Every structure is written in C-alpha cells, then in structure tokens.
Amino acid sequence: MSTSYNLTEMGHGPFIRVMREEFSRRGVSIWLGERLHDGYAYAKEVIMHKEDETVPVTSPTMHIANHAAQLLMDDLWQAGLRPSGSGNMLTDTGQIIVVNKNL
C-alpha cells in the first residue's frame, strides 16, 4: 500500500514526517523535505558518508523548526512509538488513564 502526506498543514521550511506502513511493525517510513513558497522539495534518498571516528561531526544533517519537530513527535506517537524511559511508557500511560477515570 502506498502512503502519502498532504503538505498543506505544514509551514514553510524543512520537515521530517513519519508513518507506520499498514500491517508493518518492523519500522516506519520517513519523509524528508522542505516546503517552499511555490511547492516543495523532498529527499529521494539519503547518502551516508563514512569518516574516521576521530573526525568530529560538526553540523547536523538538517535543522527543523519547532512546529516541524512537533509534527514529527505527533507522527511518531501516531505510529505507536513512545519515549524511552524508566518503566513501560504504555503501561504508565494506561495506568494514568485508569487513575483519571476513577477520580
């Protein structure tokens, strides 16, 4: 099944979008792009560059605005991914819901 995004909800600038493909639990699909004033540009592939481990990485691959970062977080949540941390976040969240219903 092919998936796509409606880009009208994004502001101008770079973005990262994530979606879990239907029936797939092994990973997520990632879109990298930039919304322009006259359309958008997107990455067709990402090329990794190998460096000696003594060479410092001095710049990020890309910078995204806060609203684009929020969309990324929302996409990851929608895909079923939760923050790592102490305990099972899904259980912790479920327990909070149960507690709130009982109050």
C-alpha positions as protocol buffer text, in pm:
chain_id: "A"
residue {
  index: 1
  type: MET
  ca { x: 0 y: 0 z: 0 }
}
residue {
  index: 2
  type: SER
  ca { x: 139 y: 340 z: -94 }
}
residue {
  index: 3
  type: THR
  ca { x: 119 y: 622 z: 159 }
}
residue {
  index: 4
  type: SER
  ca { x: 147 y: 995 z: 112 }
}
residue {
  index: 5
  type: TYR
  ca { x: 112 y: 1318 z: 307 }
}
residue {
  index: 6
  type: ASN
  ca { x: -99 y: 1627 z: 250 }
}
residue {
  index: 7
  type: LEU
  ca { x: 157 y: 1905 z: 283 }
}
residue {
  index: 8
  type: THR
  ca { x: -97 y: 2186 z: 332 }
}
residue {
  index: 9
  type: GLU
  ca { x: -73 y: 2153 z: 714 }
}
residue {
  index: 10
  type: MET
  ca { x: 300 y: 2234 z: 718 }
}
residue {
  index: 11
  type: GLY
  ca { x: 455 y: 2577 z: 733 }
}
residue {
  index: 12
  type: HIS
  ca { x: 749 y: 2675 z: 516 }
}
residue {
  index: 13
  type: GLY
  ca { x: 1087 y: 2519 z: 577 }
}
residue {
  index: 14
  type: PRO
  ca { x: 1234 y: 2172 z: 627 }
}
residue {
  index: 15
  type: PHE
  ca { x: 1027 y: 1888 z: 769 }
}
residue {
  index: 16
  type: ILE
  ca { x: 1051 y: 1523 z: 869 }
}
residue {
  index: 17
  type: ARG
  ca { x: 736 y: 1311 z: 857 }
}
residue {
  index: 18
  type: VAL
  ca { x: 696 y: 954 z: 979 }
}
residue {
  index: 19
  type: MET
  ca { x: 425 y: 696 z: 917 }
}
residue {
  index: 20
  type: ARG
  ca { x: 394 y: 328 z: 1000 }
}
residue {
  index: 21
  type: GLU
  ca { x: 301 y: 132 z: 692 }
}
residue {
  index: 22
  type: GLU
  ca { x: -18 y: -69 z: 723 }
}
residue {
  index: 23
  type: PHE
  ca { x: 44 y: -419 z: 861 }
}
residue {
  index: 24
  type: SER
  ca { x: 413 y: -341 z: 935 }
}
residue {
  index: 25
  type: ARG
  ca { x: 551 y: -340 z: 1288 }
}
residue {
  index: 26
  type: ARG
  ca { x: 919 y: -366 z: 1193 }
}
residue {
  index: 27
  type: GLY
  ca { x: 973 y: 6 z: 1141 }
}
residue {
  index: 28
  type: VAL
  ca { x: 838 y: 330 z: 999 }
}
residue {
  index: 29
  type: SER
  ca { x: 863 y: 518 z: 669 }
}
residue {
  index: 30
  type: ILE
  ca { x: 1037 y: 857 z: 679 }
}
residue {
  index: 31
  type: TRP
  ca { x: 989 y: 1157 z: 450 }
}
residue {
  index: 32
  type: LEU
  ca { x: 1246 y: 1439 z: 448 }
}
residue {
  index: 33
  type: GLY
  ca { x: 1155 y: 1754 z: 266 }
}
residue {
  index: 34
  type: GLU
  ca { x: 1116 y: 2128 z: 258 }
}
residue {
  index: 35
  type: ARG
  ca { x: 803 y: 2328 z: 197 }
}
residue {
  index: 36
  type: LEU
  ca { x: 880 y: 2613 z: -44 }
}
residue {
  index: 37
  type: HIS
  ca { x: 676 y: 2919 z: -144 }
}
residue {
  index: 38
  type: ASP
  ca { x: 600 y: 2756 z: -483 }
}
residue {
  index: 39
  type: GLY
  ca { x: 575 y: 2386 z: -389 }
}
residue {
  index: 40
  type: TYR
  ca { x: 805 y: 2152 z: -203 }
}
residue {
  index: 41
  type: ALA
  ca { x: 1132 y: 1962 z: -238 }
}
residue {
  index: 42
  type: TYR
  ca { x: 1190 y: 1619 z: -91 }
}
residue {
  index: 43
  type: ALA
  ca { x: 1478 y: 1377 z: -41 }
}
residue {
  index: 44
  type: LYS
  ca { x: 1466 y: 1075 z: -267 }
}
residue {
  index: 45
  type: GLU
  ca { x: 1750 y: 908 z: -79 }
}
residue {
  index: 46
  type: VAL
  ca { x: 1997 y: 977 z: 198 }
}
residue {
  index: 47
  type: ILE
  ca { x: 2363 y: 902 z: 137 }
}
residue {
  index: 48
  type: MET
  ca { x: 2577 y: 817 z: 439 }
}
residue {
  index: 49
  type: HIS
  ca { x: 2937 y: 939 z: 445 }
}
residue {
  index: 50
  type: LYS
  ca { x: 3192 y: 734 z: 635 }
}
residue {
  index: 51
  type: GLU
  ca { x: 3451 y: 921 z: 839 }
}
residue {
  index: 52
  type: ASP
  ca { x: 3726 y: 808 z: 1070 }
}
residue {
  index: 53
  type: GLU
  ca { x: 3592 y: 800 z: 1427 }
}
residue {
  index: 54
  type: THR
  ca { x: 3844 y: 1068 z: 1527 }
}
residue {
  index: 55
  type: VAL
  ca { x: 3681 y: 1322 z: 1291 }
}
residue {
  index: 56
  type: PRO
  ca { x: 3424 y: 1526 z: 1487 }
}
residue {
  index: 57
  type: VAL
  ca { x: 3075 y: 1573 z: 1347 }
}
residue {
  index: 58
  type: THR
  ca { x: 3039 y: 1950 z: 1341 }
}
residue {
  index: 59
  type: SER
  ca { x: 2700 y: 2012 z: 1185 }
}
residue {
  index: 60
  type: PRO
  ca { x: 2358 y: 1842 z: 1190 }
}
residue {
  index: 61
  type: THR
  ca { x: 2213 y: 1673 z: 884 }
}
residue {
  index: 62
  type: MET
  ca { x: 1929 y: 1927 z: 887 }
}
residue {
  index: 63
  type: HIS
  ca { x: 1756 y: 2179 z: 1111 }
}
residue {
  index: 64
  type: ILE
  ca { x: 1378 y: 2187 z: 1152 }
}
residue {
  index: 65
  type: ALA
  ca { x: 1159 y: 2449 z: 1317 }
}
residue {
  index: 66
  type: ASN
  ca { x: 971 y: 2380 z: 1639 }
}
residue {
  index: 67
  type: HIS
  ca { x: 639 y: 2328 z: 1457 }
}
residue {
  index: 68
  type: ALA
  ca { x: 804 y: 2070 z: 1228 }
}
residue {
  index: 69
  type: ALA
  ca { x: 958 y: 1896 z: 1531 }
}
residue {
  index: 70
  type: GLN
  ca { x: 612 y: 1884 z: 1691 }
}
residue {
  index: 71
  type: LEU
  ca { x: 467 y: 1724 z: 1376 }
}
residue {
  index: 72
  type: LEU
  ca { x: 747 y: 1466 z: 1390 }
}
residue {
  index: 73
  type: MET
  ca { x: 669 y: 1386 z: 1754 }
}
residue {
  index: 74
  type: ASP
  ca { x: 298 y: 1359 z: 1672 }
}
residue {
  index: 75
  type: ASP
  ca { x: 374 y: 1126 z: 1379 }
}
residue {
  index: 76
  type: LEU
  ca { x: 592 y: 901 z: 1596 }
}
residue {
  index: 77
  type: TRP
  ca { x: 319 y: 884 z: 1861 }
}
residue {
  index: 78
  type: GLN
  ca { x: 58 y: 805 z: 1594 }
}
residue {
  index: 79
  type: ALA
  ca { x: 287 y: 527 z: 1464 }
}
residue {
  index: 80
  type: GLY
  ca { x: 281 y: 370 z: 1811 }
}
residue {
  index: 81
  type: LEU
  ca { x: 627 y: 478 z: 1926 }
}
residue {
  index: 82
  type: ARG
  ca { x: 668 y: 615 z: 2278 }
}
residue {
  index: 83
  type: PRO
  ca { x: 958 y: 782 z: 2461 }
}
residue {
  index: 84
  type: SER
  ca { x: 1213 y: 556 z: 2625 }
}
residue {
  index: 85
  type: GLY
  ca { x: 1248 y: 585 z: 2998 }
}
residue {
  index: 86
  type: SER
  ca { x: 1210 y: 406 z: 3323 }
}
residue {
  index: 87
  type: GLY
  ca { x: 929 y: 158 z: 3305 }
}
residue {
  index: 88
  type: ASN
  ca { x: 694 y: 83 z: 3019 }
}
residue {
  index: 89
  type: MET
  ca { x: 552 y: 412 z: 2895 }
}
residue {
  index: 90
  type: LEU
  ca { x: 246 y: 239 z: 2751 }
}
residue {
  index: 91
  type: THR
  ca { x: 171 y: 82 z: 3089 }
}
residue {
  index: 92
  type: ASP
  ca { x: 242 y: 409 z: 3269 }
}
residue {
  index: 93
  type: THR
  ca { x: 10 y: 595 z: 3030 }
}
residue {
  index: 94
  type: GLY
  ca { x: -257 y: 328 z: 3067 }
}
residue {
  index: 95
  type: GLN
  ca { x: -233 y: 350 z: 3445 }
}
residue {
  index: 96
  type: ILE
  ca { x: -274 y: 728 z: 3432 }
}
residue {
  index: 97
  type: ILE
  ca { x: -589 y: 687 z: 3223 }
}
residue {
  index: 98
  type: VAL
  ca { x: -730 y: 432 z: 3470 }
}
residue {
  index: 99
  type: VAL
  ca { x: -649 y: 658 z: 3767 }
}
residue {
  index: 100
  type: ASN
  ca { x: -809 y: 958 z: 3598 }
}
residue {
  index: 101
  type: LYS
  ca { x: -1126 y: 759 z: 3523 }
}
residue {
  index: 102
  type: ASN
  ca { x: -1151 y: 656 z: 3890 }
}
residue {
  index: 103
  type: LEU
  ca { x: -1114 y: 1007 z: 4030 }
}
